[in-house]
Amino acid sequence: MEKEKTRNKSAKSFLLTVLALIISNAAVIFIAKIDKWDIITITLIYWIQNVIIMFLFIIKILTLKGFSTKGLKIFGKHVEPTSGTRYKAALKFFLYYGIFHLAFLYLIFNDDTISRIQFVKSNLFTAVFVIAIVIFLFNHLFSFIYYFKKDQEKEVELGKLLFSGEARVAPMNLIVFGFILVIKSGDLVFFMLLKTIADVIMHIVEHKV
C-alpha cells in the first residue's frame, strides 16, 4: 500500500514537470506570435534553451553519487565508476553537445551572415526575448532541482544517462528540419508545436533512465 502511494506521488510529480515544460513552450509560442518573431529569432531562442539544458546536464553528471559504468567507454576506453570518470563523462558530453550546437549556430548564420548578425544585435536582448530565455531557464531549473535529490538517491547507469543527454540533440535536429520547412511554408506555429512535442518526448526519455 505504501509503495503504491509512493508510486502514485512520483507519477503525479513527473506529470507536473512535463506540464511545466509544455506550459513554458506554450508561453514562448505565445510571445513569438504576439511579437511577430521570424524563424531566426525562434531558432536562436531554442538554441539558447538547449545550451541551458547542456550546462544543467553537465552539473547533473558531476554531482552523481552512485553510478555504474557497465559497458561504458569514454574516448575509446572502458572506465570504472570513480570520481575521475564523472569528469571524463562530463567532458565527453560537453564536446559532443557543444560541437553539434556550434554546427547548428553556423547553419543559422550561414547565409547572408552580416545582415543576420545585425538583426541579432538589434533583437537579441529585447525585453520579450529575455523573458522567453527566463521562462526556459526557470522551467529547466525547476526540473533539475526537482530531480536532483532523486538522482542522488539511486544508482544511475552512466552509459544510459549519457545516451539520454546526447539524445537531447534530437529537438535541435528537428529545428533544422523545421527551419527548412518554415522557409518553404511560413508556418511558424506548427514548427514550434513540433519542437514542443520533441521536447516532451526527450524529457520523458531522460527522466526514465
C-alpha positions as CSV (number, residue, x, y, z in Angstrom):
1,M,0.0,0.0,0.0
2,E,2.8,2.4,1.0
3,K,4.7,1.5,-2.3
4,E,1.5,2.2,-4.3
5,K,1.2,5.7,-2.7
6,T,4.8,6.5,-3.3
7,R,4.4,5.3,-6.9
8,N,1.3,7.5,-7.4
9,K,3.0,10.5,-5.8
10,S,6.1,10.0,-8.1
11,A,3.8,9.8,-11.2
12,K,2.0,13.0,-10.3
13,S,5.3,14.8,-9.7
14,F,6.6,13.5,-13.0
15,L,3.5,14.8,-14.8
16,L,4.0,18.2,-13.1
17,T,7.4,18.5,-14.6
18,V,6.1,17.5,-18.0
19,L,3.2,20.0,-17.7
20,A,5.7,22.8,-16.7
21,L,7.7,22.0,-19.8
22,I,4.6,22.2,-22.0
23,I,3.5,25.5,-20.4
24,S,6.9,27.1,-20.8
25,N,6.9,26.1,-24.5
26,A,3.4,27.4,-24.9
27,A,4.3,30.7,-23.3
28,V,7.2,31.1,-25.7
29,I,5.0,30.3,-28.7
30,F,2.5,33.0,-27.5
31,I,5.4,35.5,-27.1
32,A,6.7,34.6,-30.6
33,K,3.2,35.0,-32.1
34,I,2.4,38.3,-30.4
35,D,5.9,39.8,-31.0
36,K,5.9,38.5,-34.6
37,W,9.2,36.7,-34.4
38,D,10.8,35.4,-37.5
39,I,12.4,32.0,-38.0
40,I,15.9,33.3,-37.0
41,T,14.7,34.6,-33.6
42,I,12.8,31.4,-32.9
43,T,15.7,29.2,-33.8
44,L,18.0,31.3,-31.6
45,I,15.7,31.1,-28.6
46,Y,15.6,27.3,-28.9
47,W,19.4,27.2,-29.3
48,I,19.8,29.1,-26.1
49,Q,17.3,26.7,-24.4
50,N,19.5,23.8,-25.5
51,V,22.6,25.4,-24.1
52,I,20.8,25.8,-20.7
53,I,20.0,22.1,-20.9
54,M,23.6,21.3,-21.7
55,F,25.0,23.1,-18.6
56,L,22.4,21.7,-16.2
57,F,23.1,18.2,-17.6
58,I,26.8,18.6,-17.0
59,I,26.1,19.6,-13.4
60,K,23.9,16.5,-13.1
61,I,26.8,14.3,-14.3
62,L,29.4,15.9,-12.0
63,T,27.1,15.6,-8.9
64,L,26.2,12.0,-9.3
65,K,26.9,9.9,-6.2
66,G,26.1,6.4,-7.1
67,F,26.6,5.2,-10.7
68,S,27.7,2.2,-12.7
69,T,29.8,2.1,-15.8
70,K,28.5,-1.2,-17.3
71,G,29.6,-1.4,-20.9
72,L,30.6,2.3,-21.0
73,K,33.6,3.5,-23.0
74,I,34.8,7.1,-22.8
75,F,37.2,8.2,-25.6
76,G,37.5,4.5,-26.6
77,K,38.5,3.2,-23.2
78,H,36.5,1.2,-20.6
79,V,36.1,3.2,-17.4
80,E,35.5,2.4,-13.7
81,P,32.9,4.2,-11.5
82,T,35.3,6.7,-10.0
83,S,35.1,10.5,-9.5
84,G,37.5,10.9,-12.4
85,T,35.0,9.1,-14.6
86,R,32.4,11.7,-13.8
87,Y,34.7,14.4,-15.2
88,K,35.6,12.4,-18.3
89,A,31.9,11.8,-18.9
90,A,31.1,15.5,-18.4
91,L,33.9,16.4,-20.9
92,K,32.7,13.9,-23.4
93,F,29.1,15.2,-23.2
94,F,30.3,18.8,-23.4
95,L,32.3,18.1,-26.5
96,Y,29.5,16.1,-28.2
97,Y,26.8,18.6,-27.4
98,G,29.0,21.6,-27.9
99,I,30.2,20.6,-31.4
100,F,26.6,19.9,-32.5
101,H,25.4,23.2,-31.2
102,L,28.3,25.2,-32.8
103,A,27.3,23.5,-36.1
104,F,23.7,24.4,-35.6
105,L,24.7,28.0,-34.9
106,Y,26.7,28.0,-38.1
107,L,23.7,26.8,-40.0
108,I,21.6,29.6,-38.6
109,F,24.0,32.3,-39.8
110,N,25.4,30.5,-42.9
111,D,23.6,32.7,-45.4
112,D,23.8,36.5,-45.5
113,T,25.8,36.4,-42.2
114,I,26.4,40.2,-41.8
115,S,22.8,41.2,-42.1
116,R,21.8,38.4,-39.7
117,I,24.3,39.4,-37.1
118,Q,23.0,43.0,-37.4
119,F,19.5,41.6,-36.9
120,V,20.6,39.7,-33.8
121,K,22.3,42.8,-32.3
122,S,19.0,44.7,-32.6
123,N,16.7,41.9,-31.5
124,L,18.5,39.5,-29.2
125,F,18.2,41.5,-26.0
126,T,14.7,43.0,-26.4
127,A,12.6,42.6,-23.2
128,V,10.4,39.9,-24.7
129,F,13.3,37.8,-25.9
130,V,14.9,38.0,-22.4
131,I,11.6,37.0,-20.9
132,A,11.5,33.9,-23.1
133,I,15.0,33.0,-22.0
134,V,14.0,33.4,-18.4
135,I,10.9,31.2,-18.9
136,F,13.1,28.4,-20.3
137,L,15.7,28.9,-17.6
138,F,13.2,28.7,-14.7
139,N,11.5,25.7,-16.3
140,H,14.7,23.7,-16.6
141,L,15.9,24.8,-13.2
142,F,12.7,23.6,-11.7
143,S,13.0,20.2,-13.3
144,F,16.7,20.0,-12.3
145,I,16.1,20.8,-8.7
146,Y,13.1,18.5,-8.5
147,Y,15.0,15.5,-9.8
148,F,18.3,16.4,-8.1
149,K,17.5,14.6,-4.8
150,K,16.1,11.6,-6.6
151,D,19.2,11.3,-8.8
152,Q,21.4,11.4,-5.7
153,E,19.4,8.6,-4.0
154,K,19.6,6.0,-6.8
155,E,22.4,4.3,-8.7
156,V,22.4,5.5,-12.3
157,E,23.8,3.6,-15.2
158,L,26.1,6.3,-16.6
159,G,26.1,5.0,-20.1
160,K,22.3,5.2,-20.4
161,L,22.4,8.7,-18.8
162,L,24.9,9.9,-21.3
163,F,22.8,8.5,-24.1
164,S,19.6,10.2,-22.8
165,G,21.5,13.5,-22.6
166,E,23.1,13.1,-26.1
167,A,19.6,12.3,-27.5
168,R,18.6,15.8,-26.3
169,V,20.2,17.0,-29.6
170,A,17.1,15.5,-31.4
171,P,14.9,18.5,-30.9
172,M,17.7,20.7,-32.4
173,N,17.8,18.3,-35.4
174,L,14.0,18.8,-35.7
175,I,14.6,22.6,-35.6
176,V,17.0,22.4,-38.5
177,F,14.4,20.4,-40.5
178,G,11.7,22.8,-39.3
179,F,13.9,25.8,-40.4
180,I,13.8,24.5,-44.0
181,L,10.1,23.6,-43.7
182,V,9.2,27.1,-42.4
183,I,11.2,28.8,-45.1
184,K,9.0,27.0,-47.6
185,S,5.6,27.1,-45.9
186,G,5.9,30.0,-43.4
187,D,4.0,28.1,-40.7
188,L,6.0,29.1,-37.6
189,V,3.4,27.9,-35.0
190,F,3.3,24.4,-36.5
191,F,7.1,24.3,-36.4
192,M,7.1,25.4,-32.7
193,L,4.5,22.8,-31.8
194,L,6.6,20.0,-33.4
195,K,9.5,21.2,-31.4
196,T,7.4,21.2,-28.2
197,I,6.4,17.6,-28.8
198,A,10.1,16.6,-29.3
199,D,11.0,18.4,-26.1
200,V,8.4,16.5,-24.1
201,I,9.5,13.1,-25.6
202,M,13.1,13.7,-24.8
203,H,12.3,14.9,-21.2
204,I,10.5,11.6,-20.7
205,V,13.4,9.6,-22.1
206,E,15.9,11.5,-19.9
207,H,14.0,11.1,-16.6
208,K,13.0,7.4,-17.2
209,V,16.7,6.5,-17.1
